[in-house]
Amino acid sequence: MPGEVRSVASVGREWLILTTNQIIRVDKQTRRARTVTPFDGAAIPHGIAVTGSGIFVVTDDGRVLCFGK
């Protein structure tokens, strides 16, 4: 897994794993990565929030990145 793990969130049937510069969606049953979403910057520890409309990541330079609607 590239990058350092910064946070893990349980969302329905998936784990969201936030690493330094990507979000990995892992199926809880198969334990396989479903998607990998890279982003520019470096996430802070515990810098993930999940809502009904998106995934938000806070970077070490103070930006808030939104993935979703």
DSSP file (Angstrom, degrees, kcal/mol; ACC not computed):
  #  RESIDUE AA STRUCTURE BP1 BP2  ACC     N-H-->O    O-->H-N    N-H-->O    O-->H-N    TCO  KAPPA ALPHA  PHI   PSI    X-CA   Y-CA   Z-CA
    1    1 A M              0   0    0      0, 0.0     4,-0.1     0, 0.0     2,-0.1   0.000 360.0 360.0 360.0 114.8    0.0    0.0    0.0
    2    2 A P        +     0   0    0      0, 0.0    19,-0.2     0, 0.0    18,-0.1  -0.365 360.0  13.3 -66.1 142.1    1.7    3.2   -1.1
    3    3 A G  S    S-     0   0    0     16,-0.1     2,-0.3    17,-0.1    16,-0.0   0.051  98.4 -61.9  81.4 167.0    2.0    5.9    1.5
    4    4 A E        -     0   0    0      1,-0.1    16,-0.7     2,-0.0     2,-0.3  -0.701  53.5-110.6 -88.2 136.5    1.5    5.9    5.2
    5    5 A V  E     +A   19   0A   0     -2,-0.3    14,-0.3    14,-0.2     3,-0.1  -0.537  38.1 174.6 -68.9 126.7   -2.0    5.0    6.5
    6    6 A R  E     -     0   0A   0     12,-3.8    40,-1.9     1,-0.4     2,-0.3   0.708  60.1 -12.5-104.7 -29.3   -3.5    8.2    8.0
    7    7 A S  E     -A   18   0A   0     11,-1.6    11,-2.9    38,-0.2    -1,-0.4  -0.977  50.5-146.8-168.3 157.4   -7.0    7.0    8.9
    8    8 A V  E     -A   17   0A   0     -2,-0.3     2,-0.4     9,-0.2     9,-0.2  -1.000  14.9-171.9-134.3 134.5   -9.6    4.2    8.4
    9    9 A A  E     -A   16   0A   0      7,-2.5     7,-3.2    -2,-0.4     2,-0.6  -0.981  18.1-138.9-127.7 140.0  -13.4    4.6    8.2
   10   10 A S  E     +A   15   0A   0     -2,-0.4     2,-0.4     5,-0.2     5,-0.2  -0.866  26.7 172.5 -97.6 121.7  -16.1    2.0    8.2
   11   11 A V  E >   -A   14   0A   0      3,-2.8     3,-2.2    -2,-0.6     2,-0.2  -0.904  55.9 -65.7-134.7 104.4  -18.8    2.8    5.7
   12   12 A G  T 3  S-     0   0    0     -2,-0.4    -1,-0.0     1,-0.3     0, 0.0  -0.352 119.1  -9.6  57.9-120.7  -21.5    0.2    5.0
   13   13 A R  T 3  S+     0   0    0     -2,-0.2    15,-2.5    -3,-0.1    16,-0.4   0.213 126.8  73.2 -94.4  14.0  -19.9   -2.7    3.3
   14   14 A E  E <   -AB  11  27A   0     -3,-2.2    -3,-2.8    13,-0.2     2,-0.4  -0.901  65.3-141.3-128.9 155.1  -16.6   -0.9    2.7
   15   15 A W  E     -AB  10  26A   0     11,-2.6    11,-2.9    -2,-0.3     2,-0.6  -0.943  18.2-149.9-103.3 136.5  -13.5    0.3    4.6
   16   16 A L  E     -AB   9  25A   0     -7,-3.2    -7,-2.5    -2,-0.4     2,-0.6  -0.953  13.1-165.3-105.1 119.0  -12.1    3.6    3.5
   17   17 A I  E     -AB   8  24A   0      7,-2.9     7,-2.6    -2,-0.6     2,-0.6  -0.922   3.7-158.2-109.5 118.5   -8.4    3.7    4.0
   18   18 A L  E     +AB   7  23A   0    -11,-2.9   -12,-3.8    -2,-0.6   -11,-1.6  -0.854  16.2 177.3 -96.9 118.6   -6.8    7.2    3.8
   19   19 A T  E     -A    5   0A   0      3,-2.8     3,-0.4    -2,-0.6    24,-0.3  -0.454  52.0 -76.4-105.5-173.9   -3.1    7.0    3.1
   20   20 A T  S    S+     0   0    0    -16,-0.7    23,-2.9     1,-0.2   -17,-0.1   0.880 124.6   2.9 -51.5 -43.2   -0.7   10.0    2.6
   21   21 A N  S    S+     0   0    0    -19,-0.2    18,-2.2    21,-0.2     2,-0.3   0.080 122.2  50.0-140.8  28.9   -2.0   10.7   -0.9
   22   22 A Q  E     - C   0  38A   0     -3,-0.4    -3,-2.8    16,-0.3     2,-0.5  -0.991  59.9-132.0-160.1 160.1   -4.9    8.4   -1.8
   23   23 A I  E     -BC  18  37A   0     14,-2.3    14,-3.0    -2,-0.3     2,-0.5  -0.966  22.8-163.4-112.5 128.5   -8.2    6.9   -0.7
   24   24 A I  E     -BC  17  36A   0     -7,-2.6    -7,-2.9    -2,-0.5     2,-0.6  -0.961   6.5-153.7-116.3 124.7   -8.6    3.2   -1.0
   25   25 A R  E     -BC  16  35A   0     10,-2.5     9,-4.1    -2,-0.5    10,-1.0  -0.873  17.0-169.7 -97.6 120.6  -12.1    1.6   -0.9
   26   26 A V  E     -BC  15  33A   0    -11,-2.9   -11,-2.6    -2,-0.6     2,-0.3  -0.942  22.9-126.2-117.9 128.8  -11.9   -2.0    0.3
   27   27 A D  E  >  -B   14   0A   0      5,-2.5     4,-2.1    -2,-0.5     5,-0.3  -0.573  16.3-146.5 -69.9 126.3  -14.7   -4.5    0.3
   28   28 A K  T  4 S+     0   0    0    -15,-2.5    -1,-0.2    -2,-0.3   -14,-0.1   0.855  94.2  45.5 -65.3 -35.2  -15.2   -5.9    3.8
   29   29 A Q  T  4 S+     0   0    0    -16,-0.4    -1,-0.2     1,-0.1   -15,-0.1   0.942 125.6  27.1 -76.5 -48.0  -16.2   -9.3    2.6
   30   30 A T  T  4 S-     0   0    0      2,-0.1    -2,-0.2     1,-0.0    -1,-0.1   0.682  91.8-140.0 -88.6 -18.1  -13.6  -10.0   -0.1
   31   31 A R     <  +     0   0    0     -4,-2.1     2,-0.3     1,-0.2    -3,-0.1   0.761  57.8 132.3  61.9  27.0  -10.9   -7.7    1.5
   32   32 A R        -     0   0    0     -5,-0.3    -5,-2.5     1,-0.0     2,-0.3  -0.839  66.0-104.7-108.5 146.7  -10.0   -6.5   -2.0
   33   33 A A  E     -C   26   0A   0     -2,-0.3    -7,-0.3    -7,-0.2     3,-0.1  -0.516  29.7-173.9 -67.7 129.6   -9.5   -2.9   -3.1
   34   34 A R  E     -     0   0A   0     -9,-4.1     2,-0.3     1,-0.4    -1,-0.2   0.856  68.8  -3.1 -90.5 -44.7  -12.5   -1.7   -5.1
   35   35 A T  E     -C   25   0A   0    -10,-1.0   -10,-2.5     2,-0.0     2,-0.4  -0.987  54.4-153.1-146.0 154.7  -11.1    1.6   -6.1
   36   36 A V  E     -C   24   0A   0     -2,-0.3   -12,-0.2   -12,-0.2   -14,-0.0  -0.992  12.7-169.6-128.2 122.4   -8.0    3.7   -5.5
   37   37 A T  E     -C   23   0A   0    -14,-3.0   -14,-2.3    -2,-0.4     2,-0.1  -0.916   7.4-160.1-117.0 105.0   -8.4    7.5   -5.8
   38   38 A P  E     -C   22   0A   0      0, 0.0     2,-0.3     0, 0.0   -16,-0.3  -0.440  11.0-175.0 -78.0 157.4   -5.1    9.4   -5.7
   39   39 A F        -     0   0    0    -18,-2.2     2,-0.3     2,-0.2    -2,-0.0  -0.983  29.1-101.1-148.1 159.4   -5.0   13.1   -4.9
   40   40 A D  S    S+     0   0    0     -2,-0.3     2,-0.2     2,-0.1   -18,-0.0  -0.611  84.5  26.1 -80.8 138.1   -2.4   16.0   -4.8
   41   41 A G  S    S-     0   0    0     -2,-0.3     2,-0.4    18,-0.1    -2,-0.2  -0.505  90.8 -73.7 106.4-176.2   -1.0   16.8   -1.4
   42   42 A A        -     0   0    0     -2,-0.2    18,-2.9   -21,-0.1    19,-0.2  -0.987  39.8-130.4-126.1 124.2   -0.6   14.9    1.8
   43   43 A A  E     -D   59   0B   0    -23,-2.9    16,-0.3    -2,-0.4     5,-0.1  -0.399  21.4-125.0 -70.9 146.4   -3.5   14.0    4.1
   44   44 A I  E >   -     0   0B   0     14,-2.3     3,-1.8     3,-0.2    14,-0.2  -0.536  42.8 -80.4 -83.2 158.8   -3.2   14.8    7.8
   45   45 A P  E 3  S+     0   0B   0      0, 0.0   -38,-0.2     0, 0.0    -1,-0.1  -0.381 119.0   5.9 -58.3 135.4   -3.7   12.0   10.4
   46   46 A H  E 3  S+     0   0B   0    -40,-1.9     2,-0.5     1,-0.1   -39,-0.1   0.754  90.4 144.0  60.9  27.6   -7.4   11.4   11.0
   47   47 A G  E <   +     0   0B   0     -3,-1.8    11,-2.2    11,-0.1     2,-0.4  -0.174  34.0  99.5 -92.8  42.0   -8.1   13.9    8.1
   48   48 A I  E     +D   57   0B   0     -2,-0.5     2,-0.4     9,-0.2     9,-0.2  -0.980  41.8 179.4-128.9 141.3  -11.1   12.1    6.6
   49   49 A A  E     -D   56   0B   0      7,-2.2     7,-3.2    -2,-0.4     2,-0.5  -0.997  11.7-156.7-136.7 138.9  -14.8   12.8    7.0
   50   50 A V  E     +D   55   0B   0     -2,-0.4     2,-0.2     5,-0.2     5,-0.2  -0.966  16.9 167.9-121.4 129.7  -17.6   10.9    5.3
   51   51 A T        -     0   0    0      3,-2.9     3,-0.5    -2,-0.5    -2,-0.0  -0.715  52.4 -92.4-125.7 179.1  -21.1   12.2    4.7
   52   52 A G  S    S+     0   0    0     -2,-0.2     3,-0.1     1,-0.2    -2,-0.0   0.715 124.9  39.1 -65.3 -20.4  -24.1   11.0    2.6
   53   53 A S  S    S-     0   0    0      1,-0.2    16,-2.2    15,-0.1     2,-0.3   0.476 122.5 -22.7-111.9  -3.2  -22.9   13.1   -0.3
   54   54 A G  E     - E   0  68B   0     -3,-0.5    -3,-2.9    14,-0.2     2,-0.4  -0.995  54.3 -95.0 177.1 176.4  -19.1   12.8   -0.2
   55   55 A I  E     -DE  50  67B   0     12,-2.8    12,-2.9    -2,-0.3     2,-0.4  -0.971  34.4-159.0-116.0 130.7  -15.7   12.0    1.3
   56   56 A F  E     -DE  49  66B   0     -7,-3.2    -7,-2.2    -2,-0.4     2,-0.4  -0.929   5.9-169.6-116.5 135.3  -13.7   15.0    2.6
   57   57 A V  E     -DE  48  65B   0      8,-2.5     8,-3.3    -2,-0.4     2,-0.5  -0.981  11.5-148.3-125.4 134.0   -9.9   14.9    3.1
   58   58 A V  E     - E   0  64B   0    -11,-2.2   -14,-2.3    -2,-0.4     6,-0.2  -0.885  17.8-151.8-101.9 130.3   -7.9   17.6    4.9
   59   59 A T  E >   -D   43   0B   0      4,-2.5     3,-2.0    -2,-0.5   -16,-0.3  -0.564  27.9-108.0 -99.8 164.8   -4.3   18.1    3.6
   60   60 A D  T 3  S+     0   0    0    -18,-2.9   -17,-0.1     1,-0.3    -1,-0.1   0.623 117.8  58.9 -68.6 -11.5   -1.3   19.3    5.5
   61   61 A D  T 3  S-     0   0    0    -19,-0.2    -1,-0.3     2,-0.1   -18,-0.1   0.263 123.5-100.8 -99.6  12.4   -1.4   22.6    3.7
   62   62 A G  S <  S+     0   0    0     -3,-2.0     2,-0.2     1,-0.3    -2,-0.1   0.453  75.9 137.5  90.9   1.6   -4.9   23.4    5.0
   63   63 A R        -     0   0    0      1,-0.0    -4,-2.5    -5,-0.0     2,-0.5  -0.502  44.5-145.3 -79.7 151.4   -7.0   22.4    1.9
   64   64 A V  E     -E   58   0B   0     -6,-0.2     2,-0.4    -2,-0.2    -6,-0.2  -0.975  15.8-158.9-115.1 116.2  -10.2   20.4    2.2
   65   65 A L  E     -E   57   0B   0     -8,-3.3    -8,-2.5    -2,-0.5     2,-0.5  -0.792   2.3-153.0 -97.8 137.7  -10.7   18.1   -0.8
   66   66 A C  E     -E   56   0B   0     -2,-0.4     2,-0.5   -10,-0.2   -10,-0.2  -0.937  10.6-174.0-114.1 128.8  -14.2   16.8   -1.7
   67   67 A F  E     +E   55   0B   0    -12,-2.9   -12,-2.8    -2,-0.5     2,-0.3  -0.960  58.9  30.2-120.1 110.7  -14.8   13.5   -3.4
   68   68 A G  E      E   54   0B   0     -2,-0.5   -14,-0.2   -14,-0.2    -2,-0.1  -0.991 360.0 360.0 144.3-151.9  -18.4   13.0   -4.3
   69   69 A K              0   0    0    -16,-2.2   -15,-0.2    -2,-0.3    -1,-0.1   0.461 360.0 360.0 -74.7 360.0  -21.4   15.2   -5.2
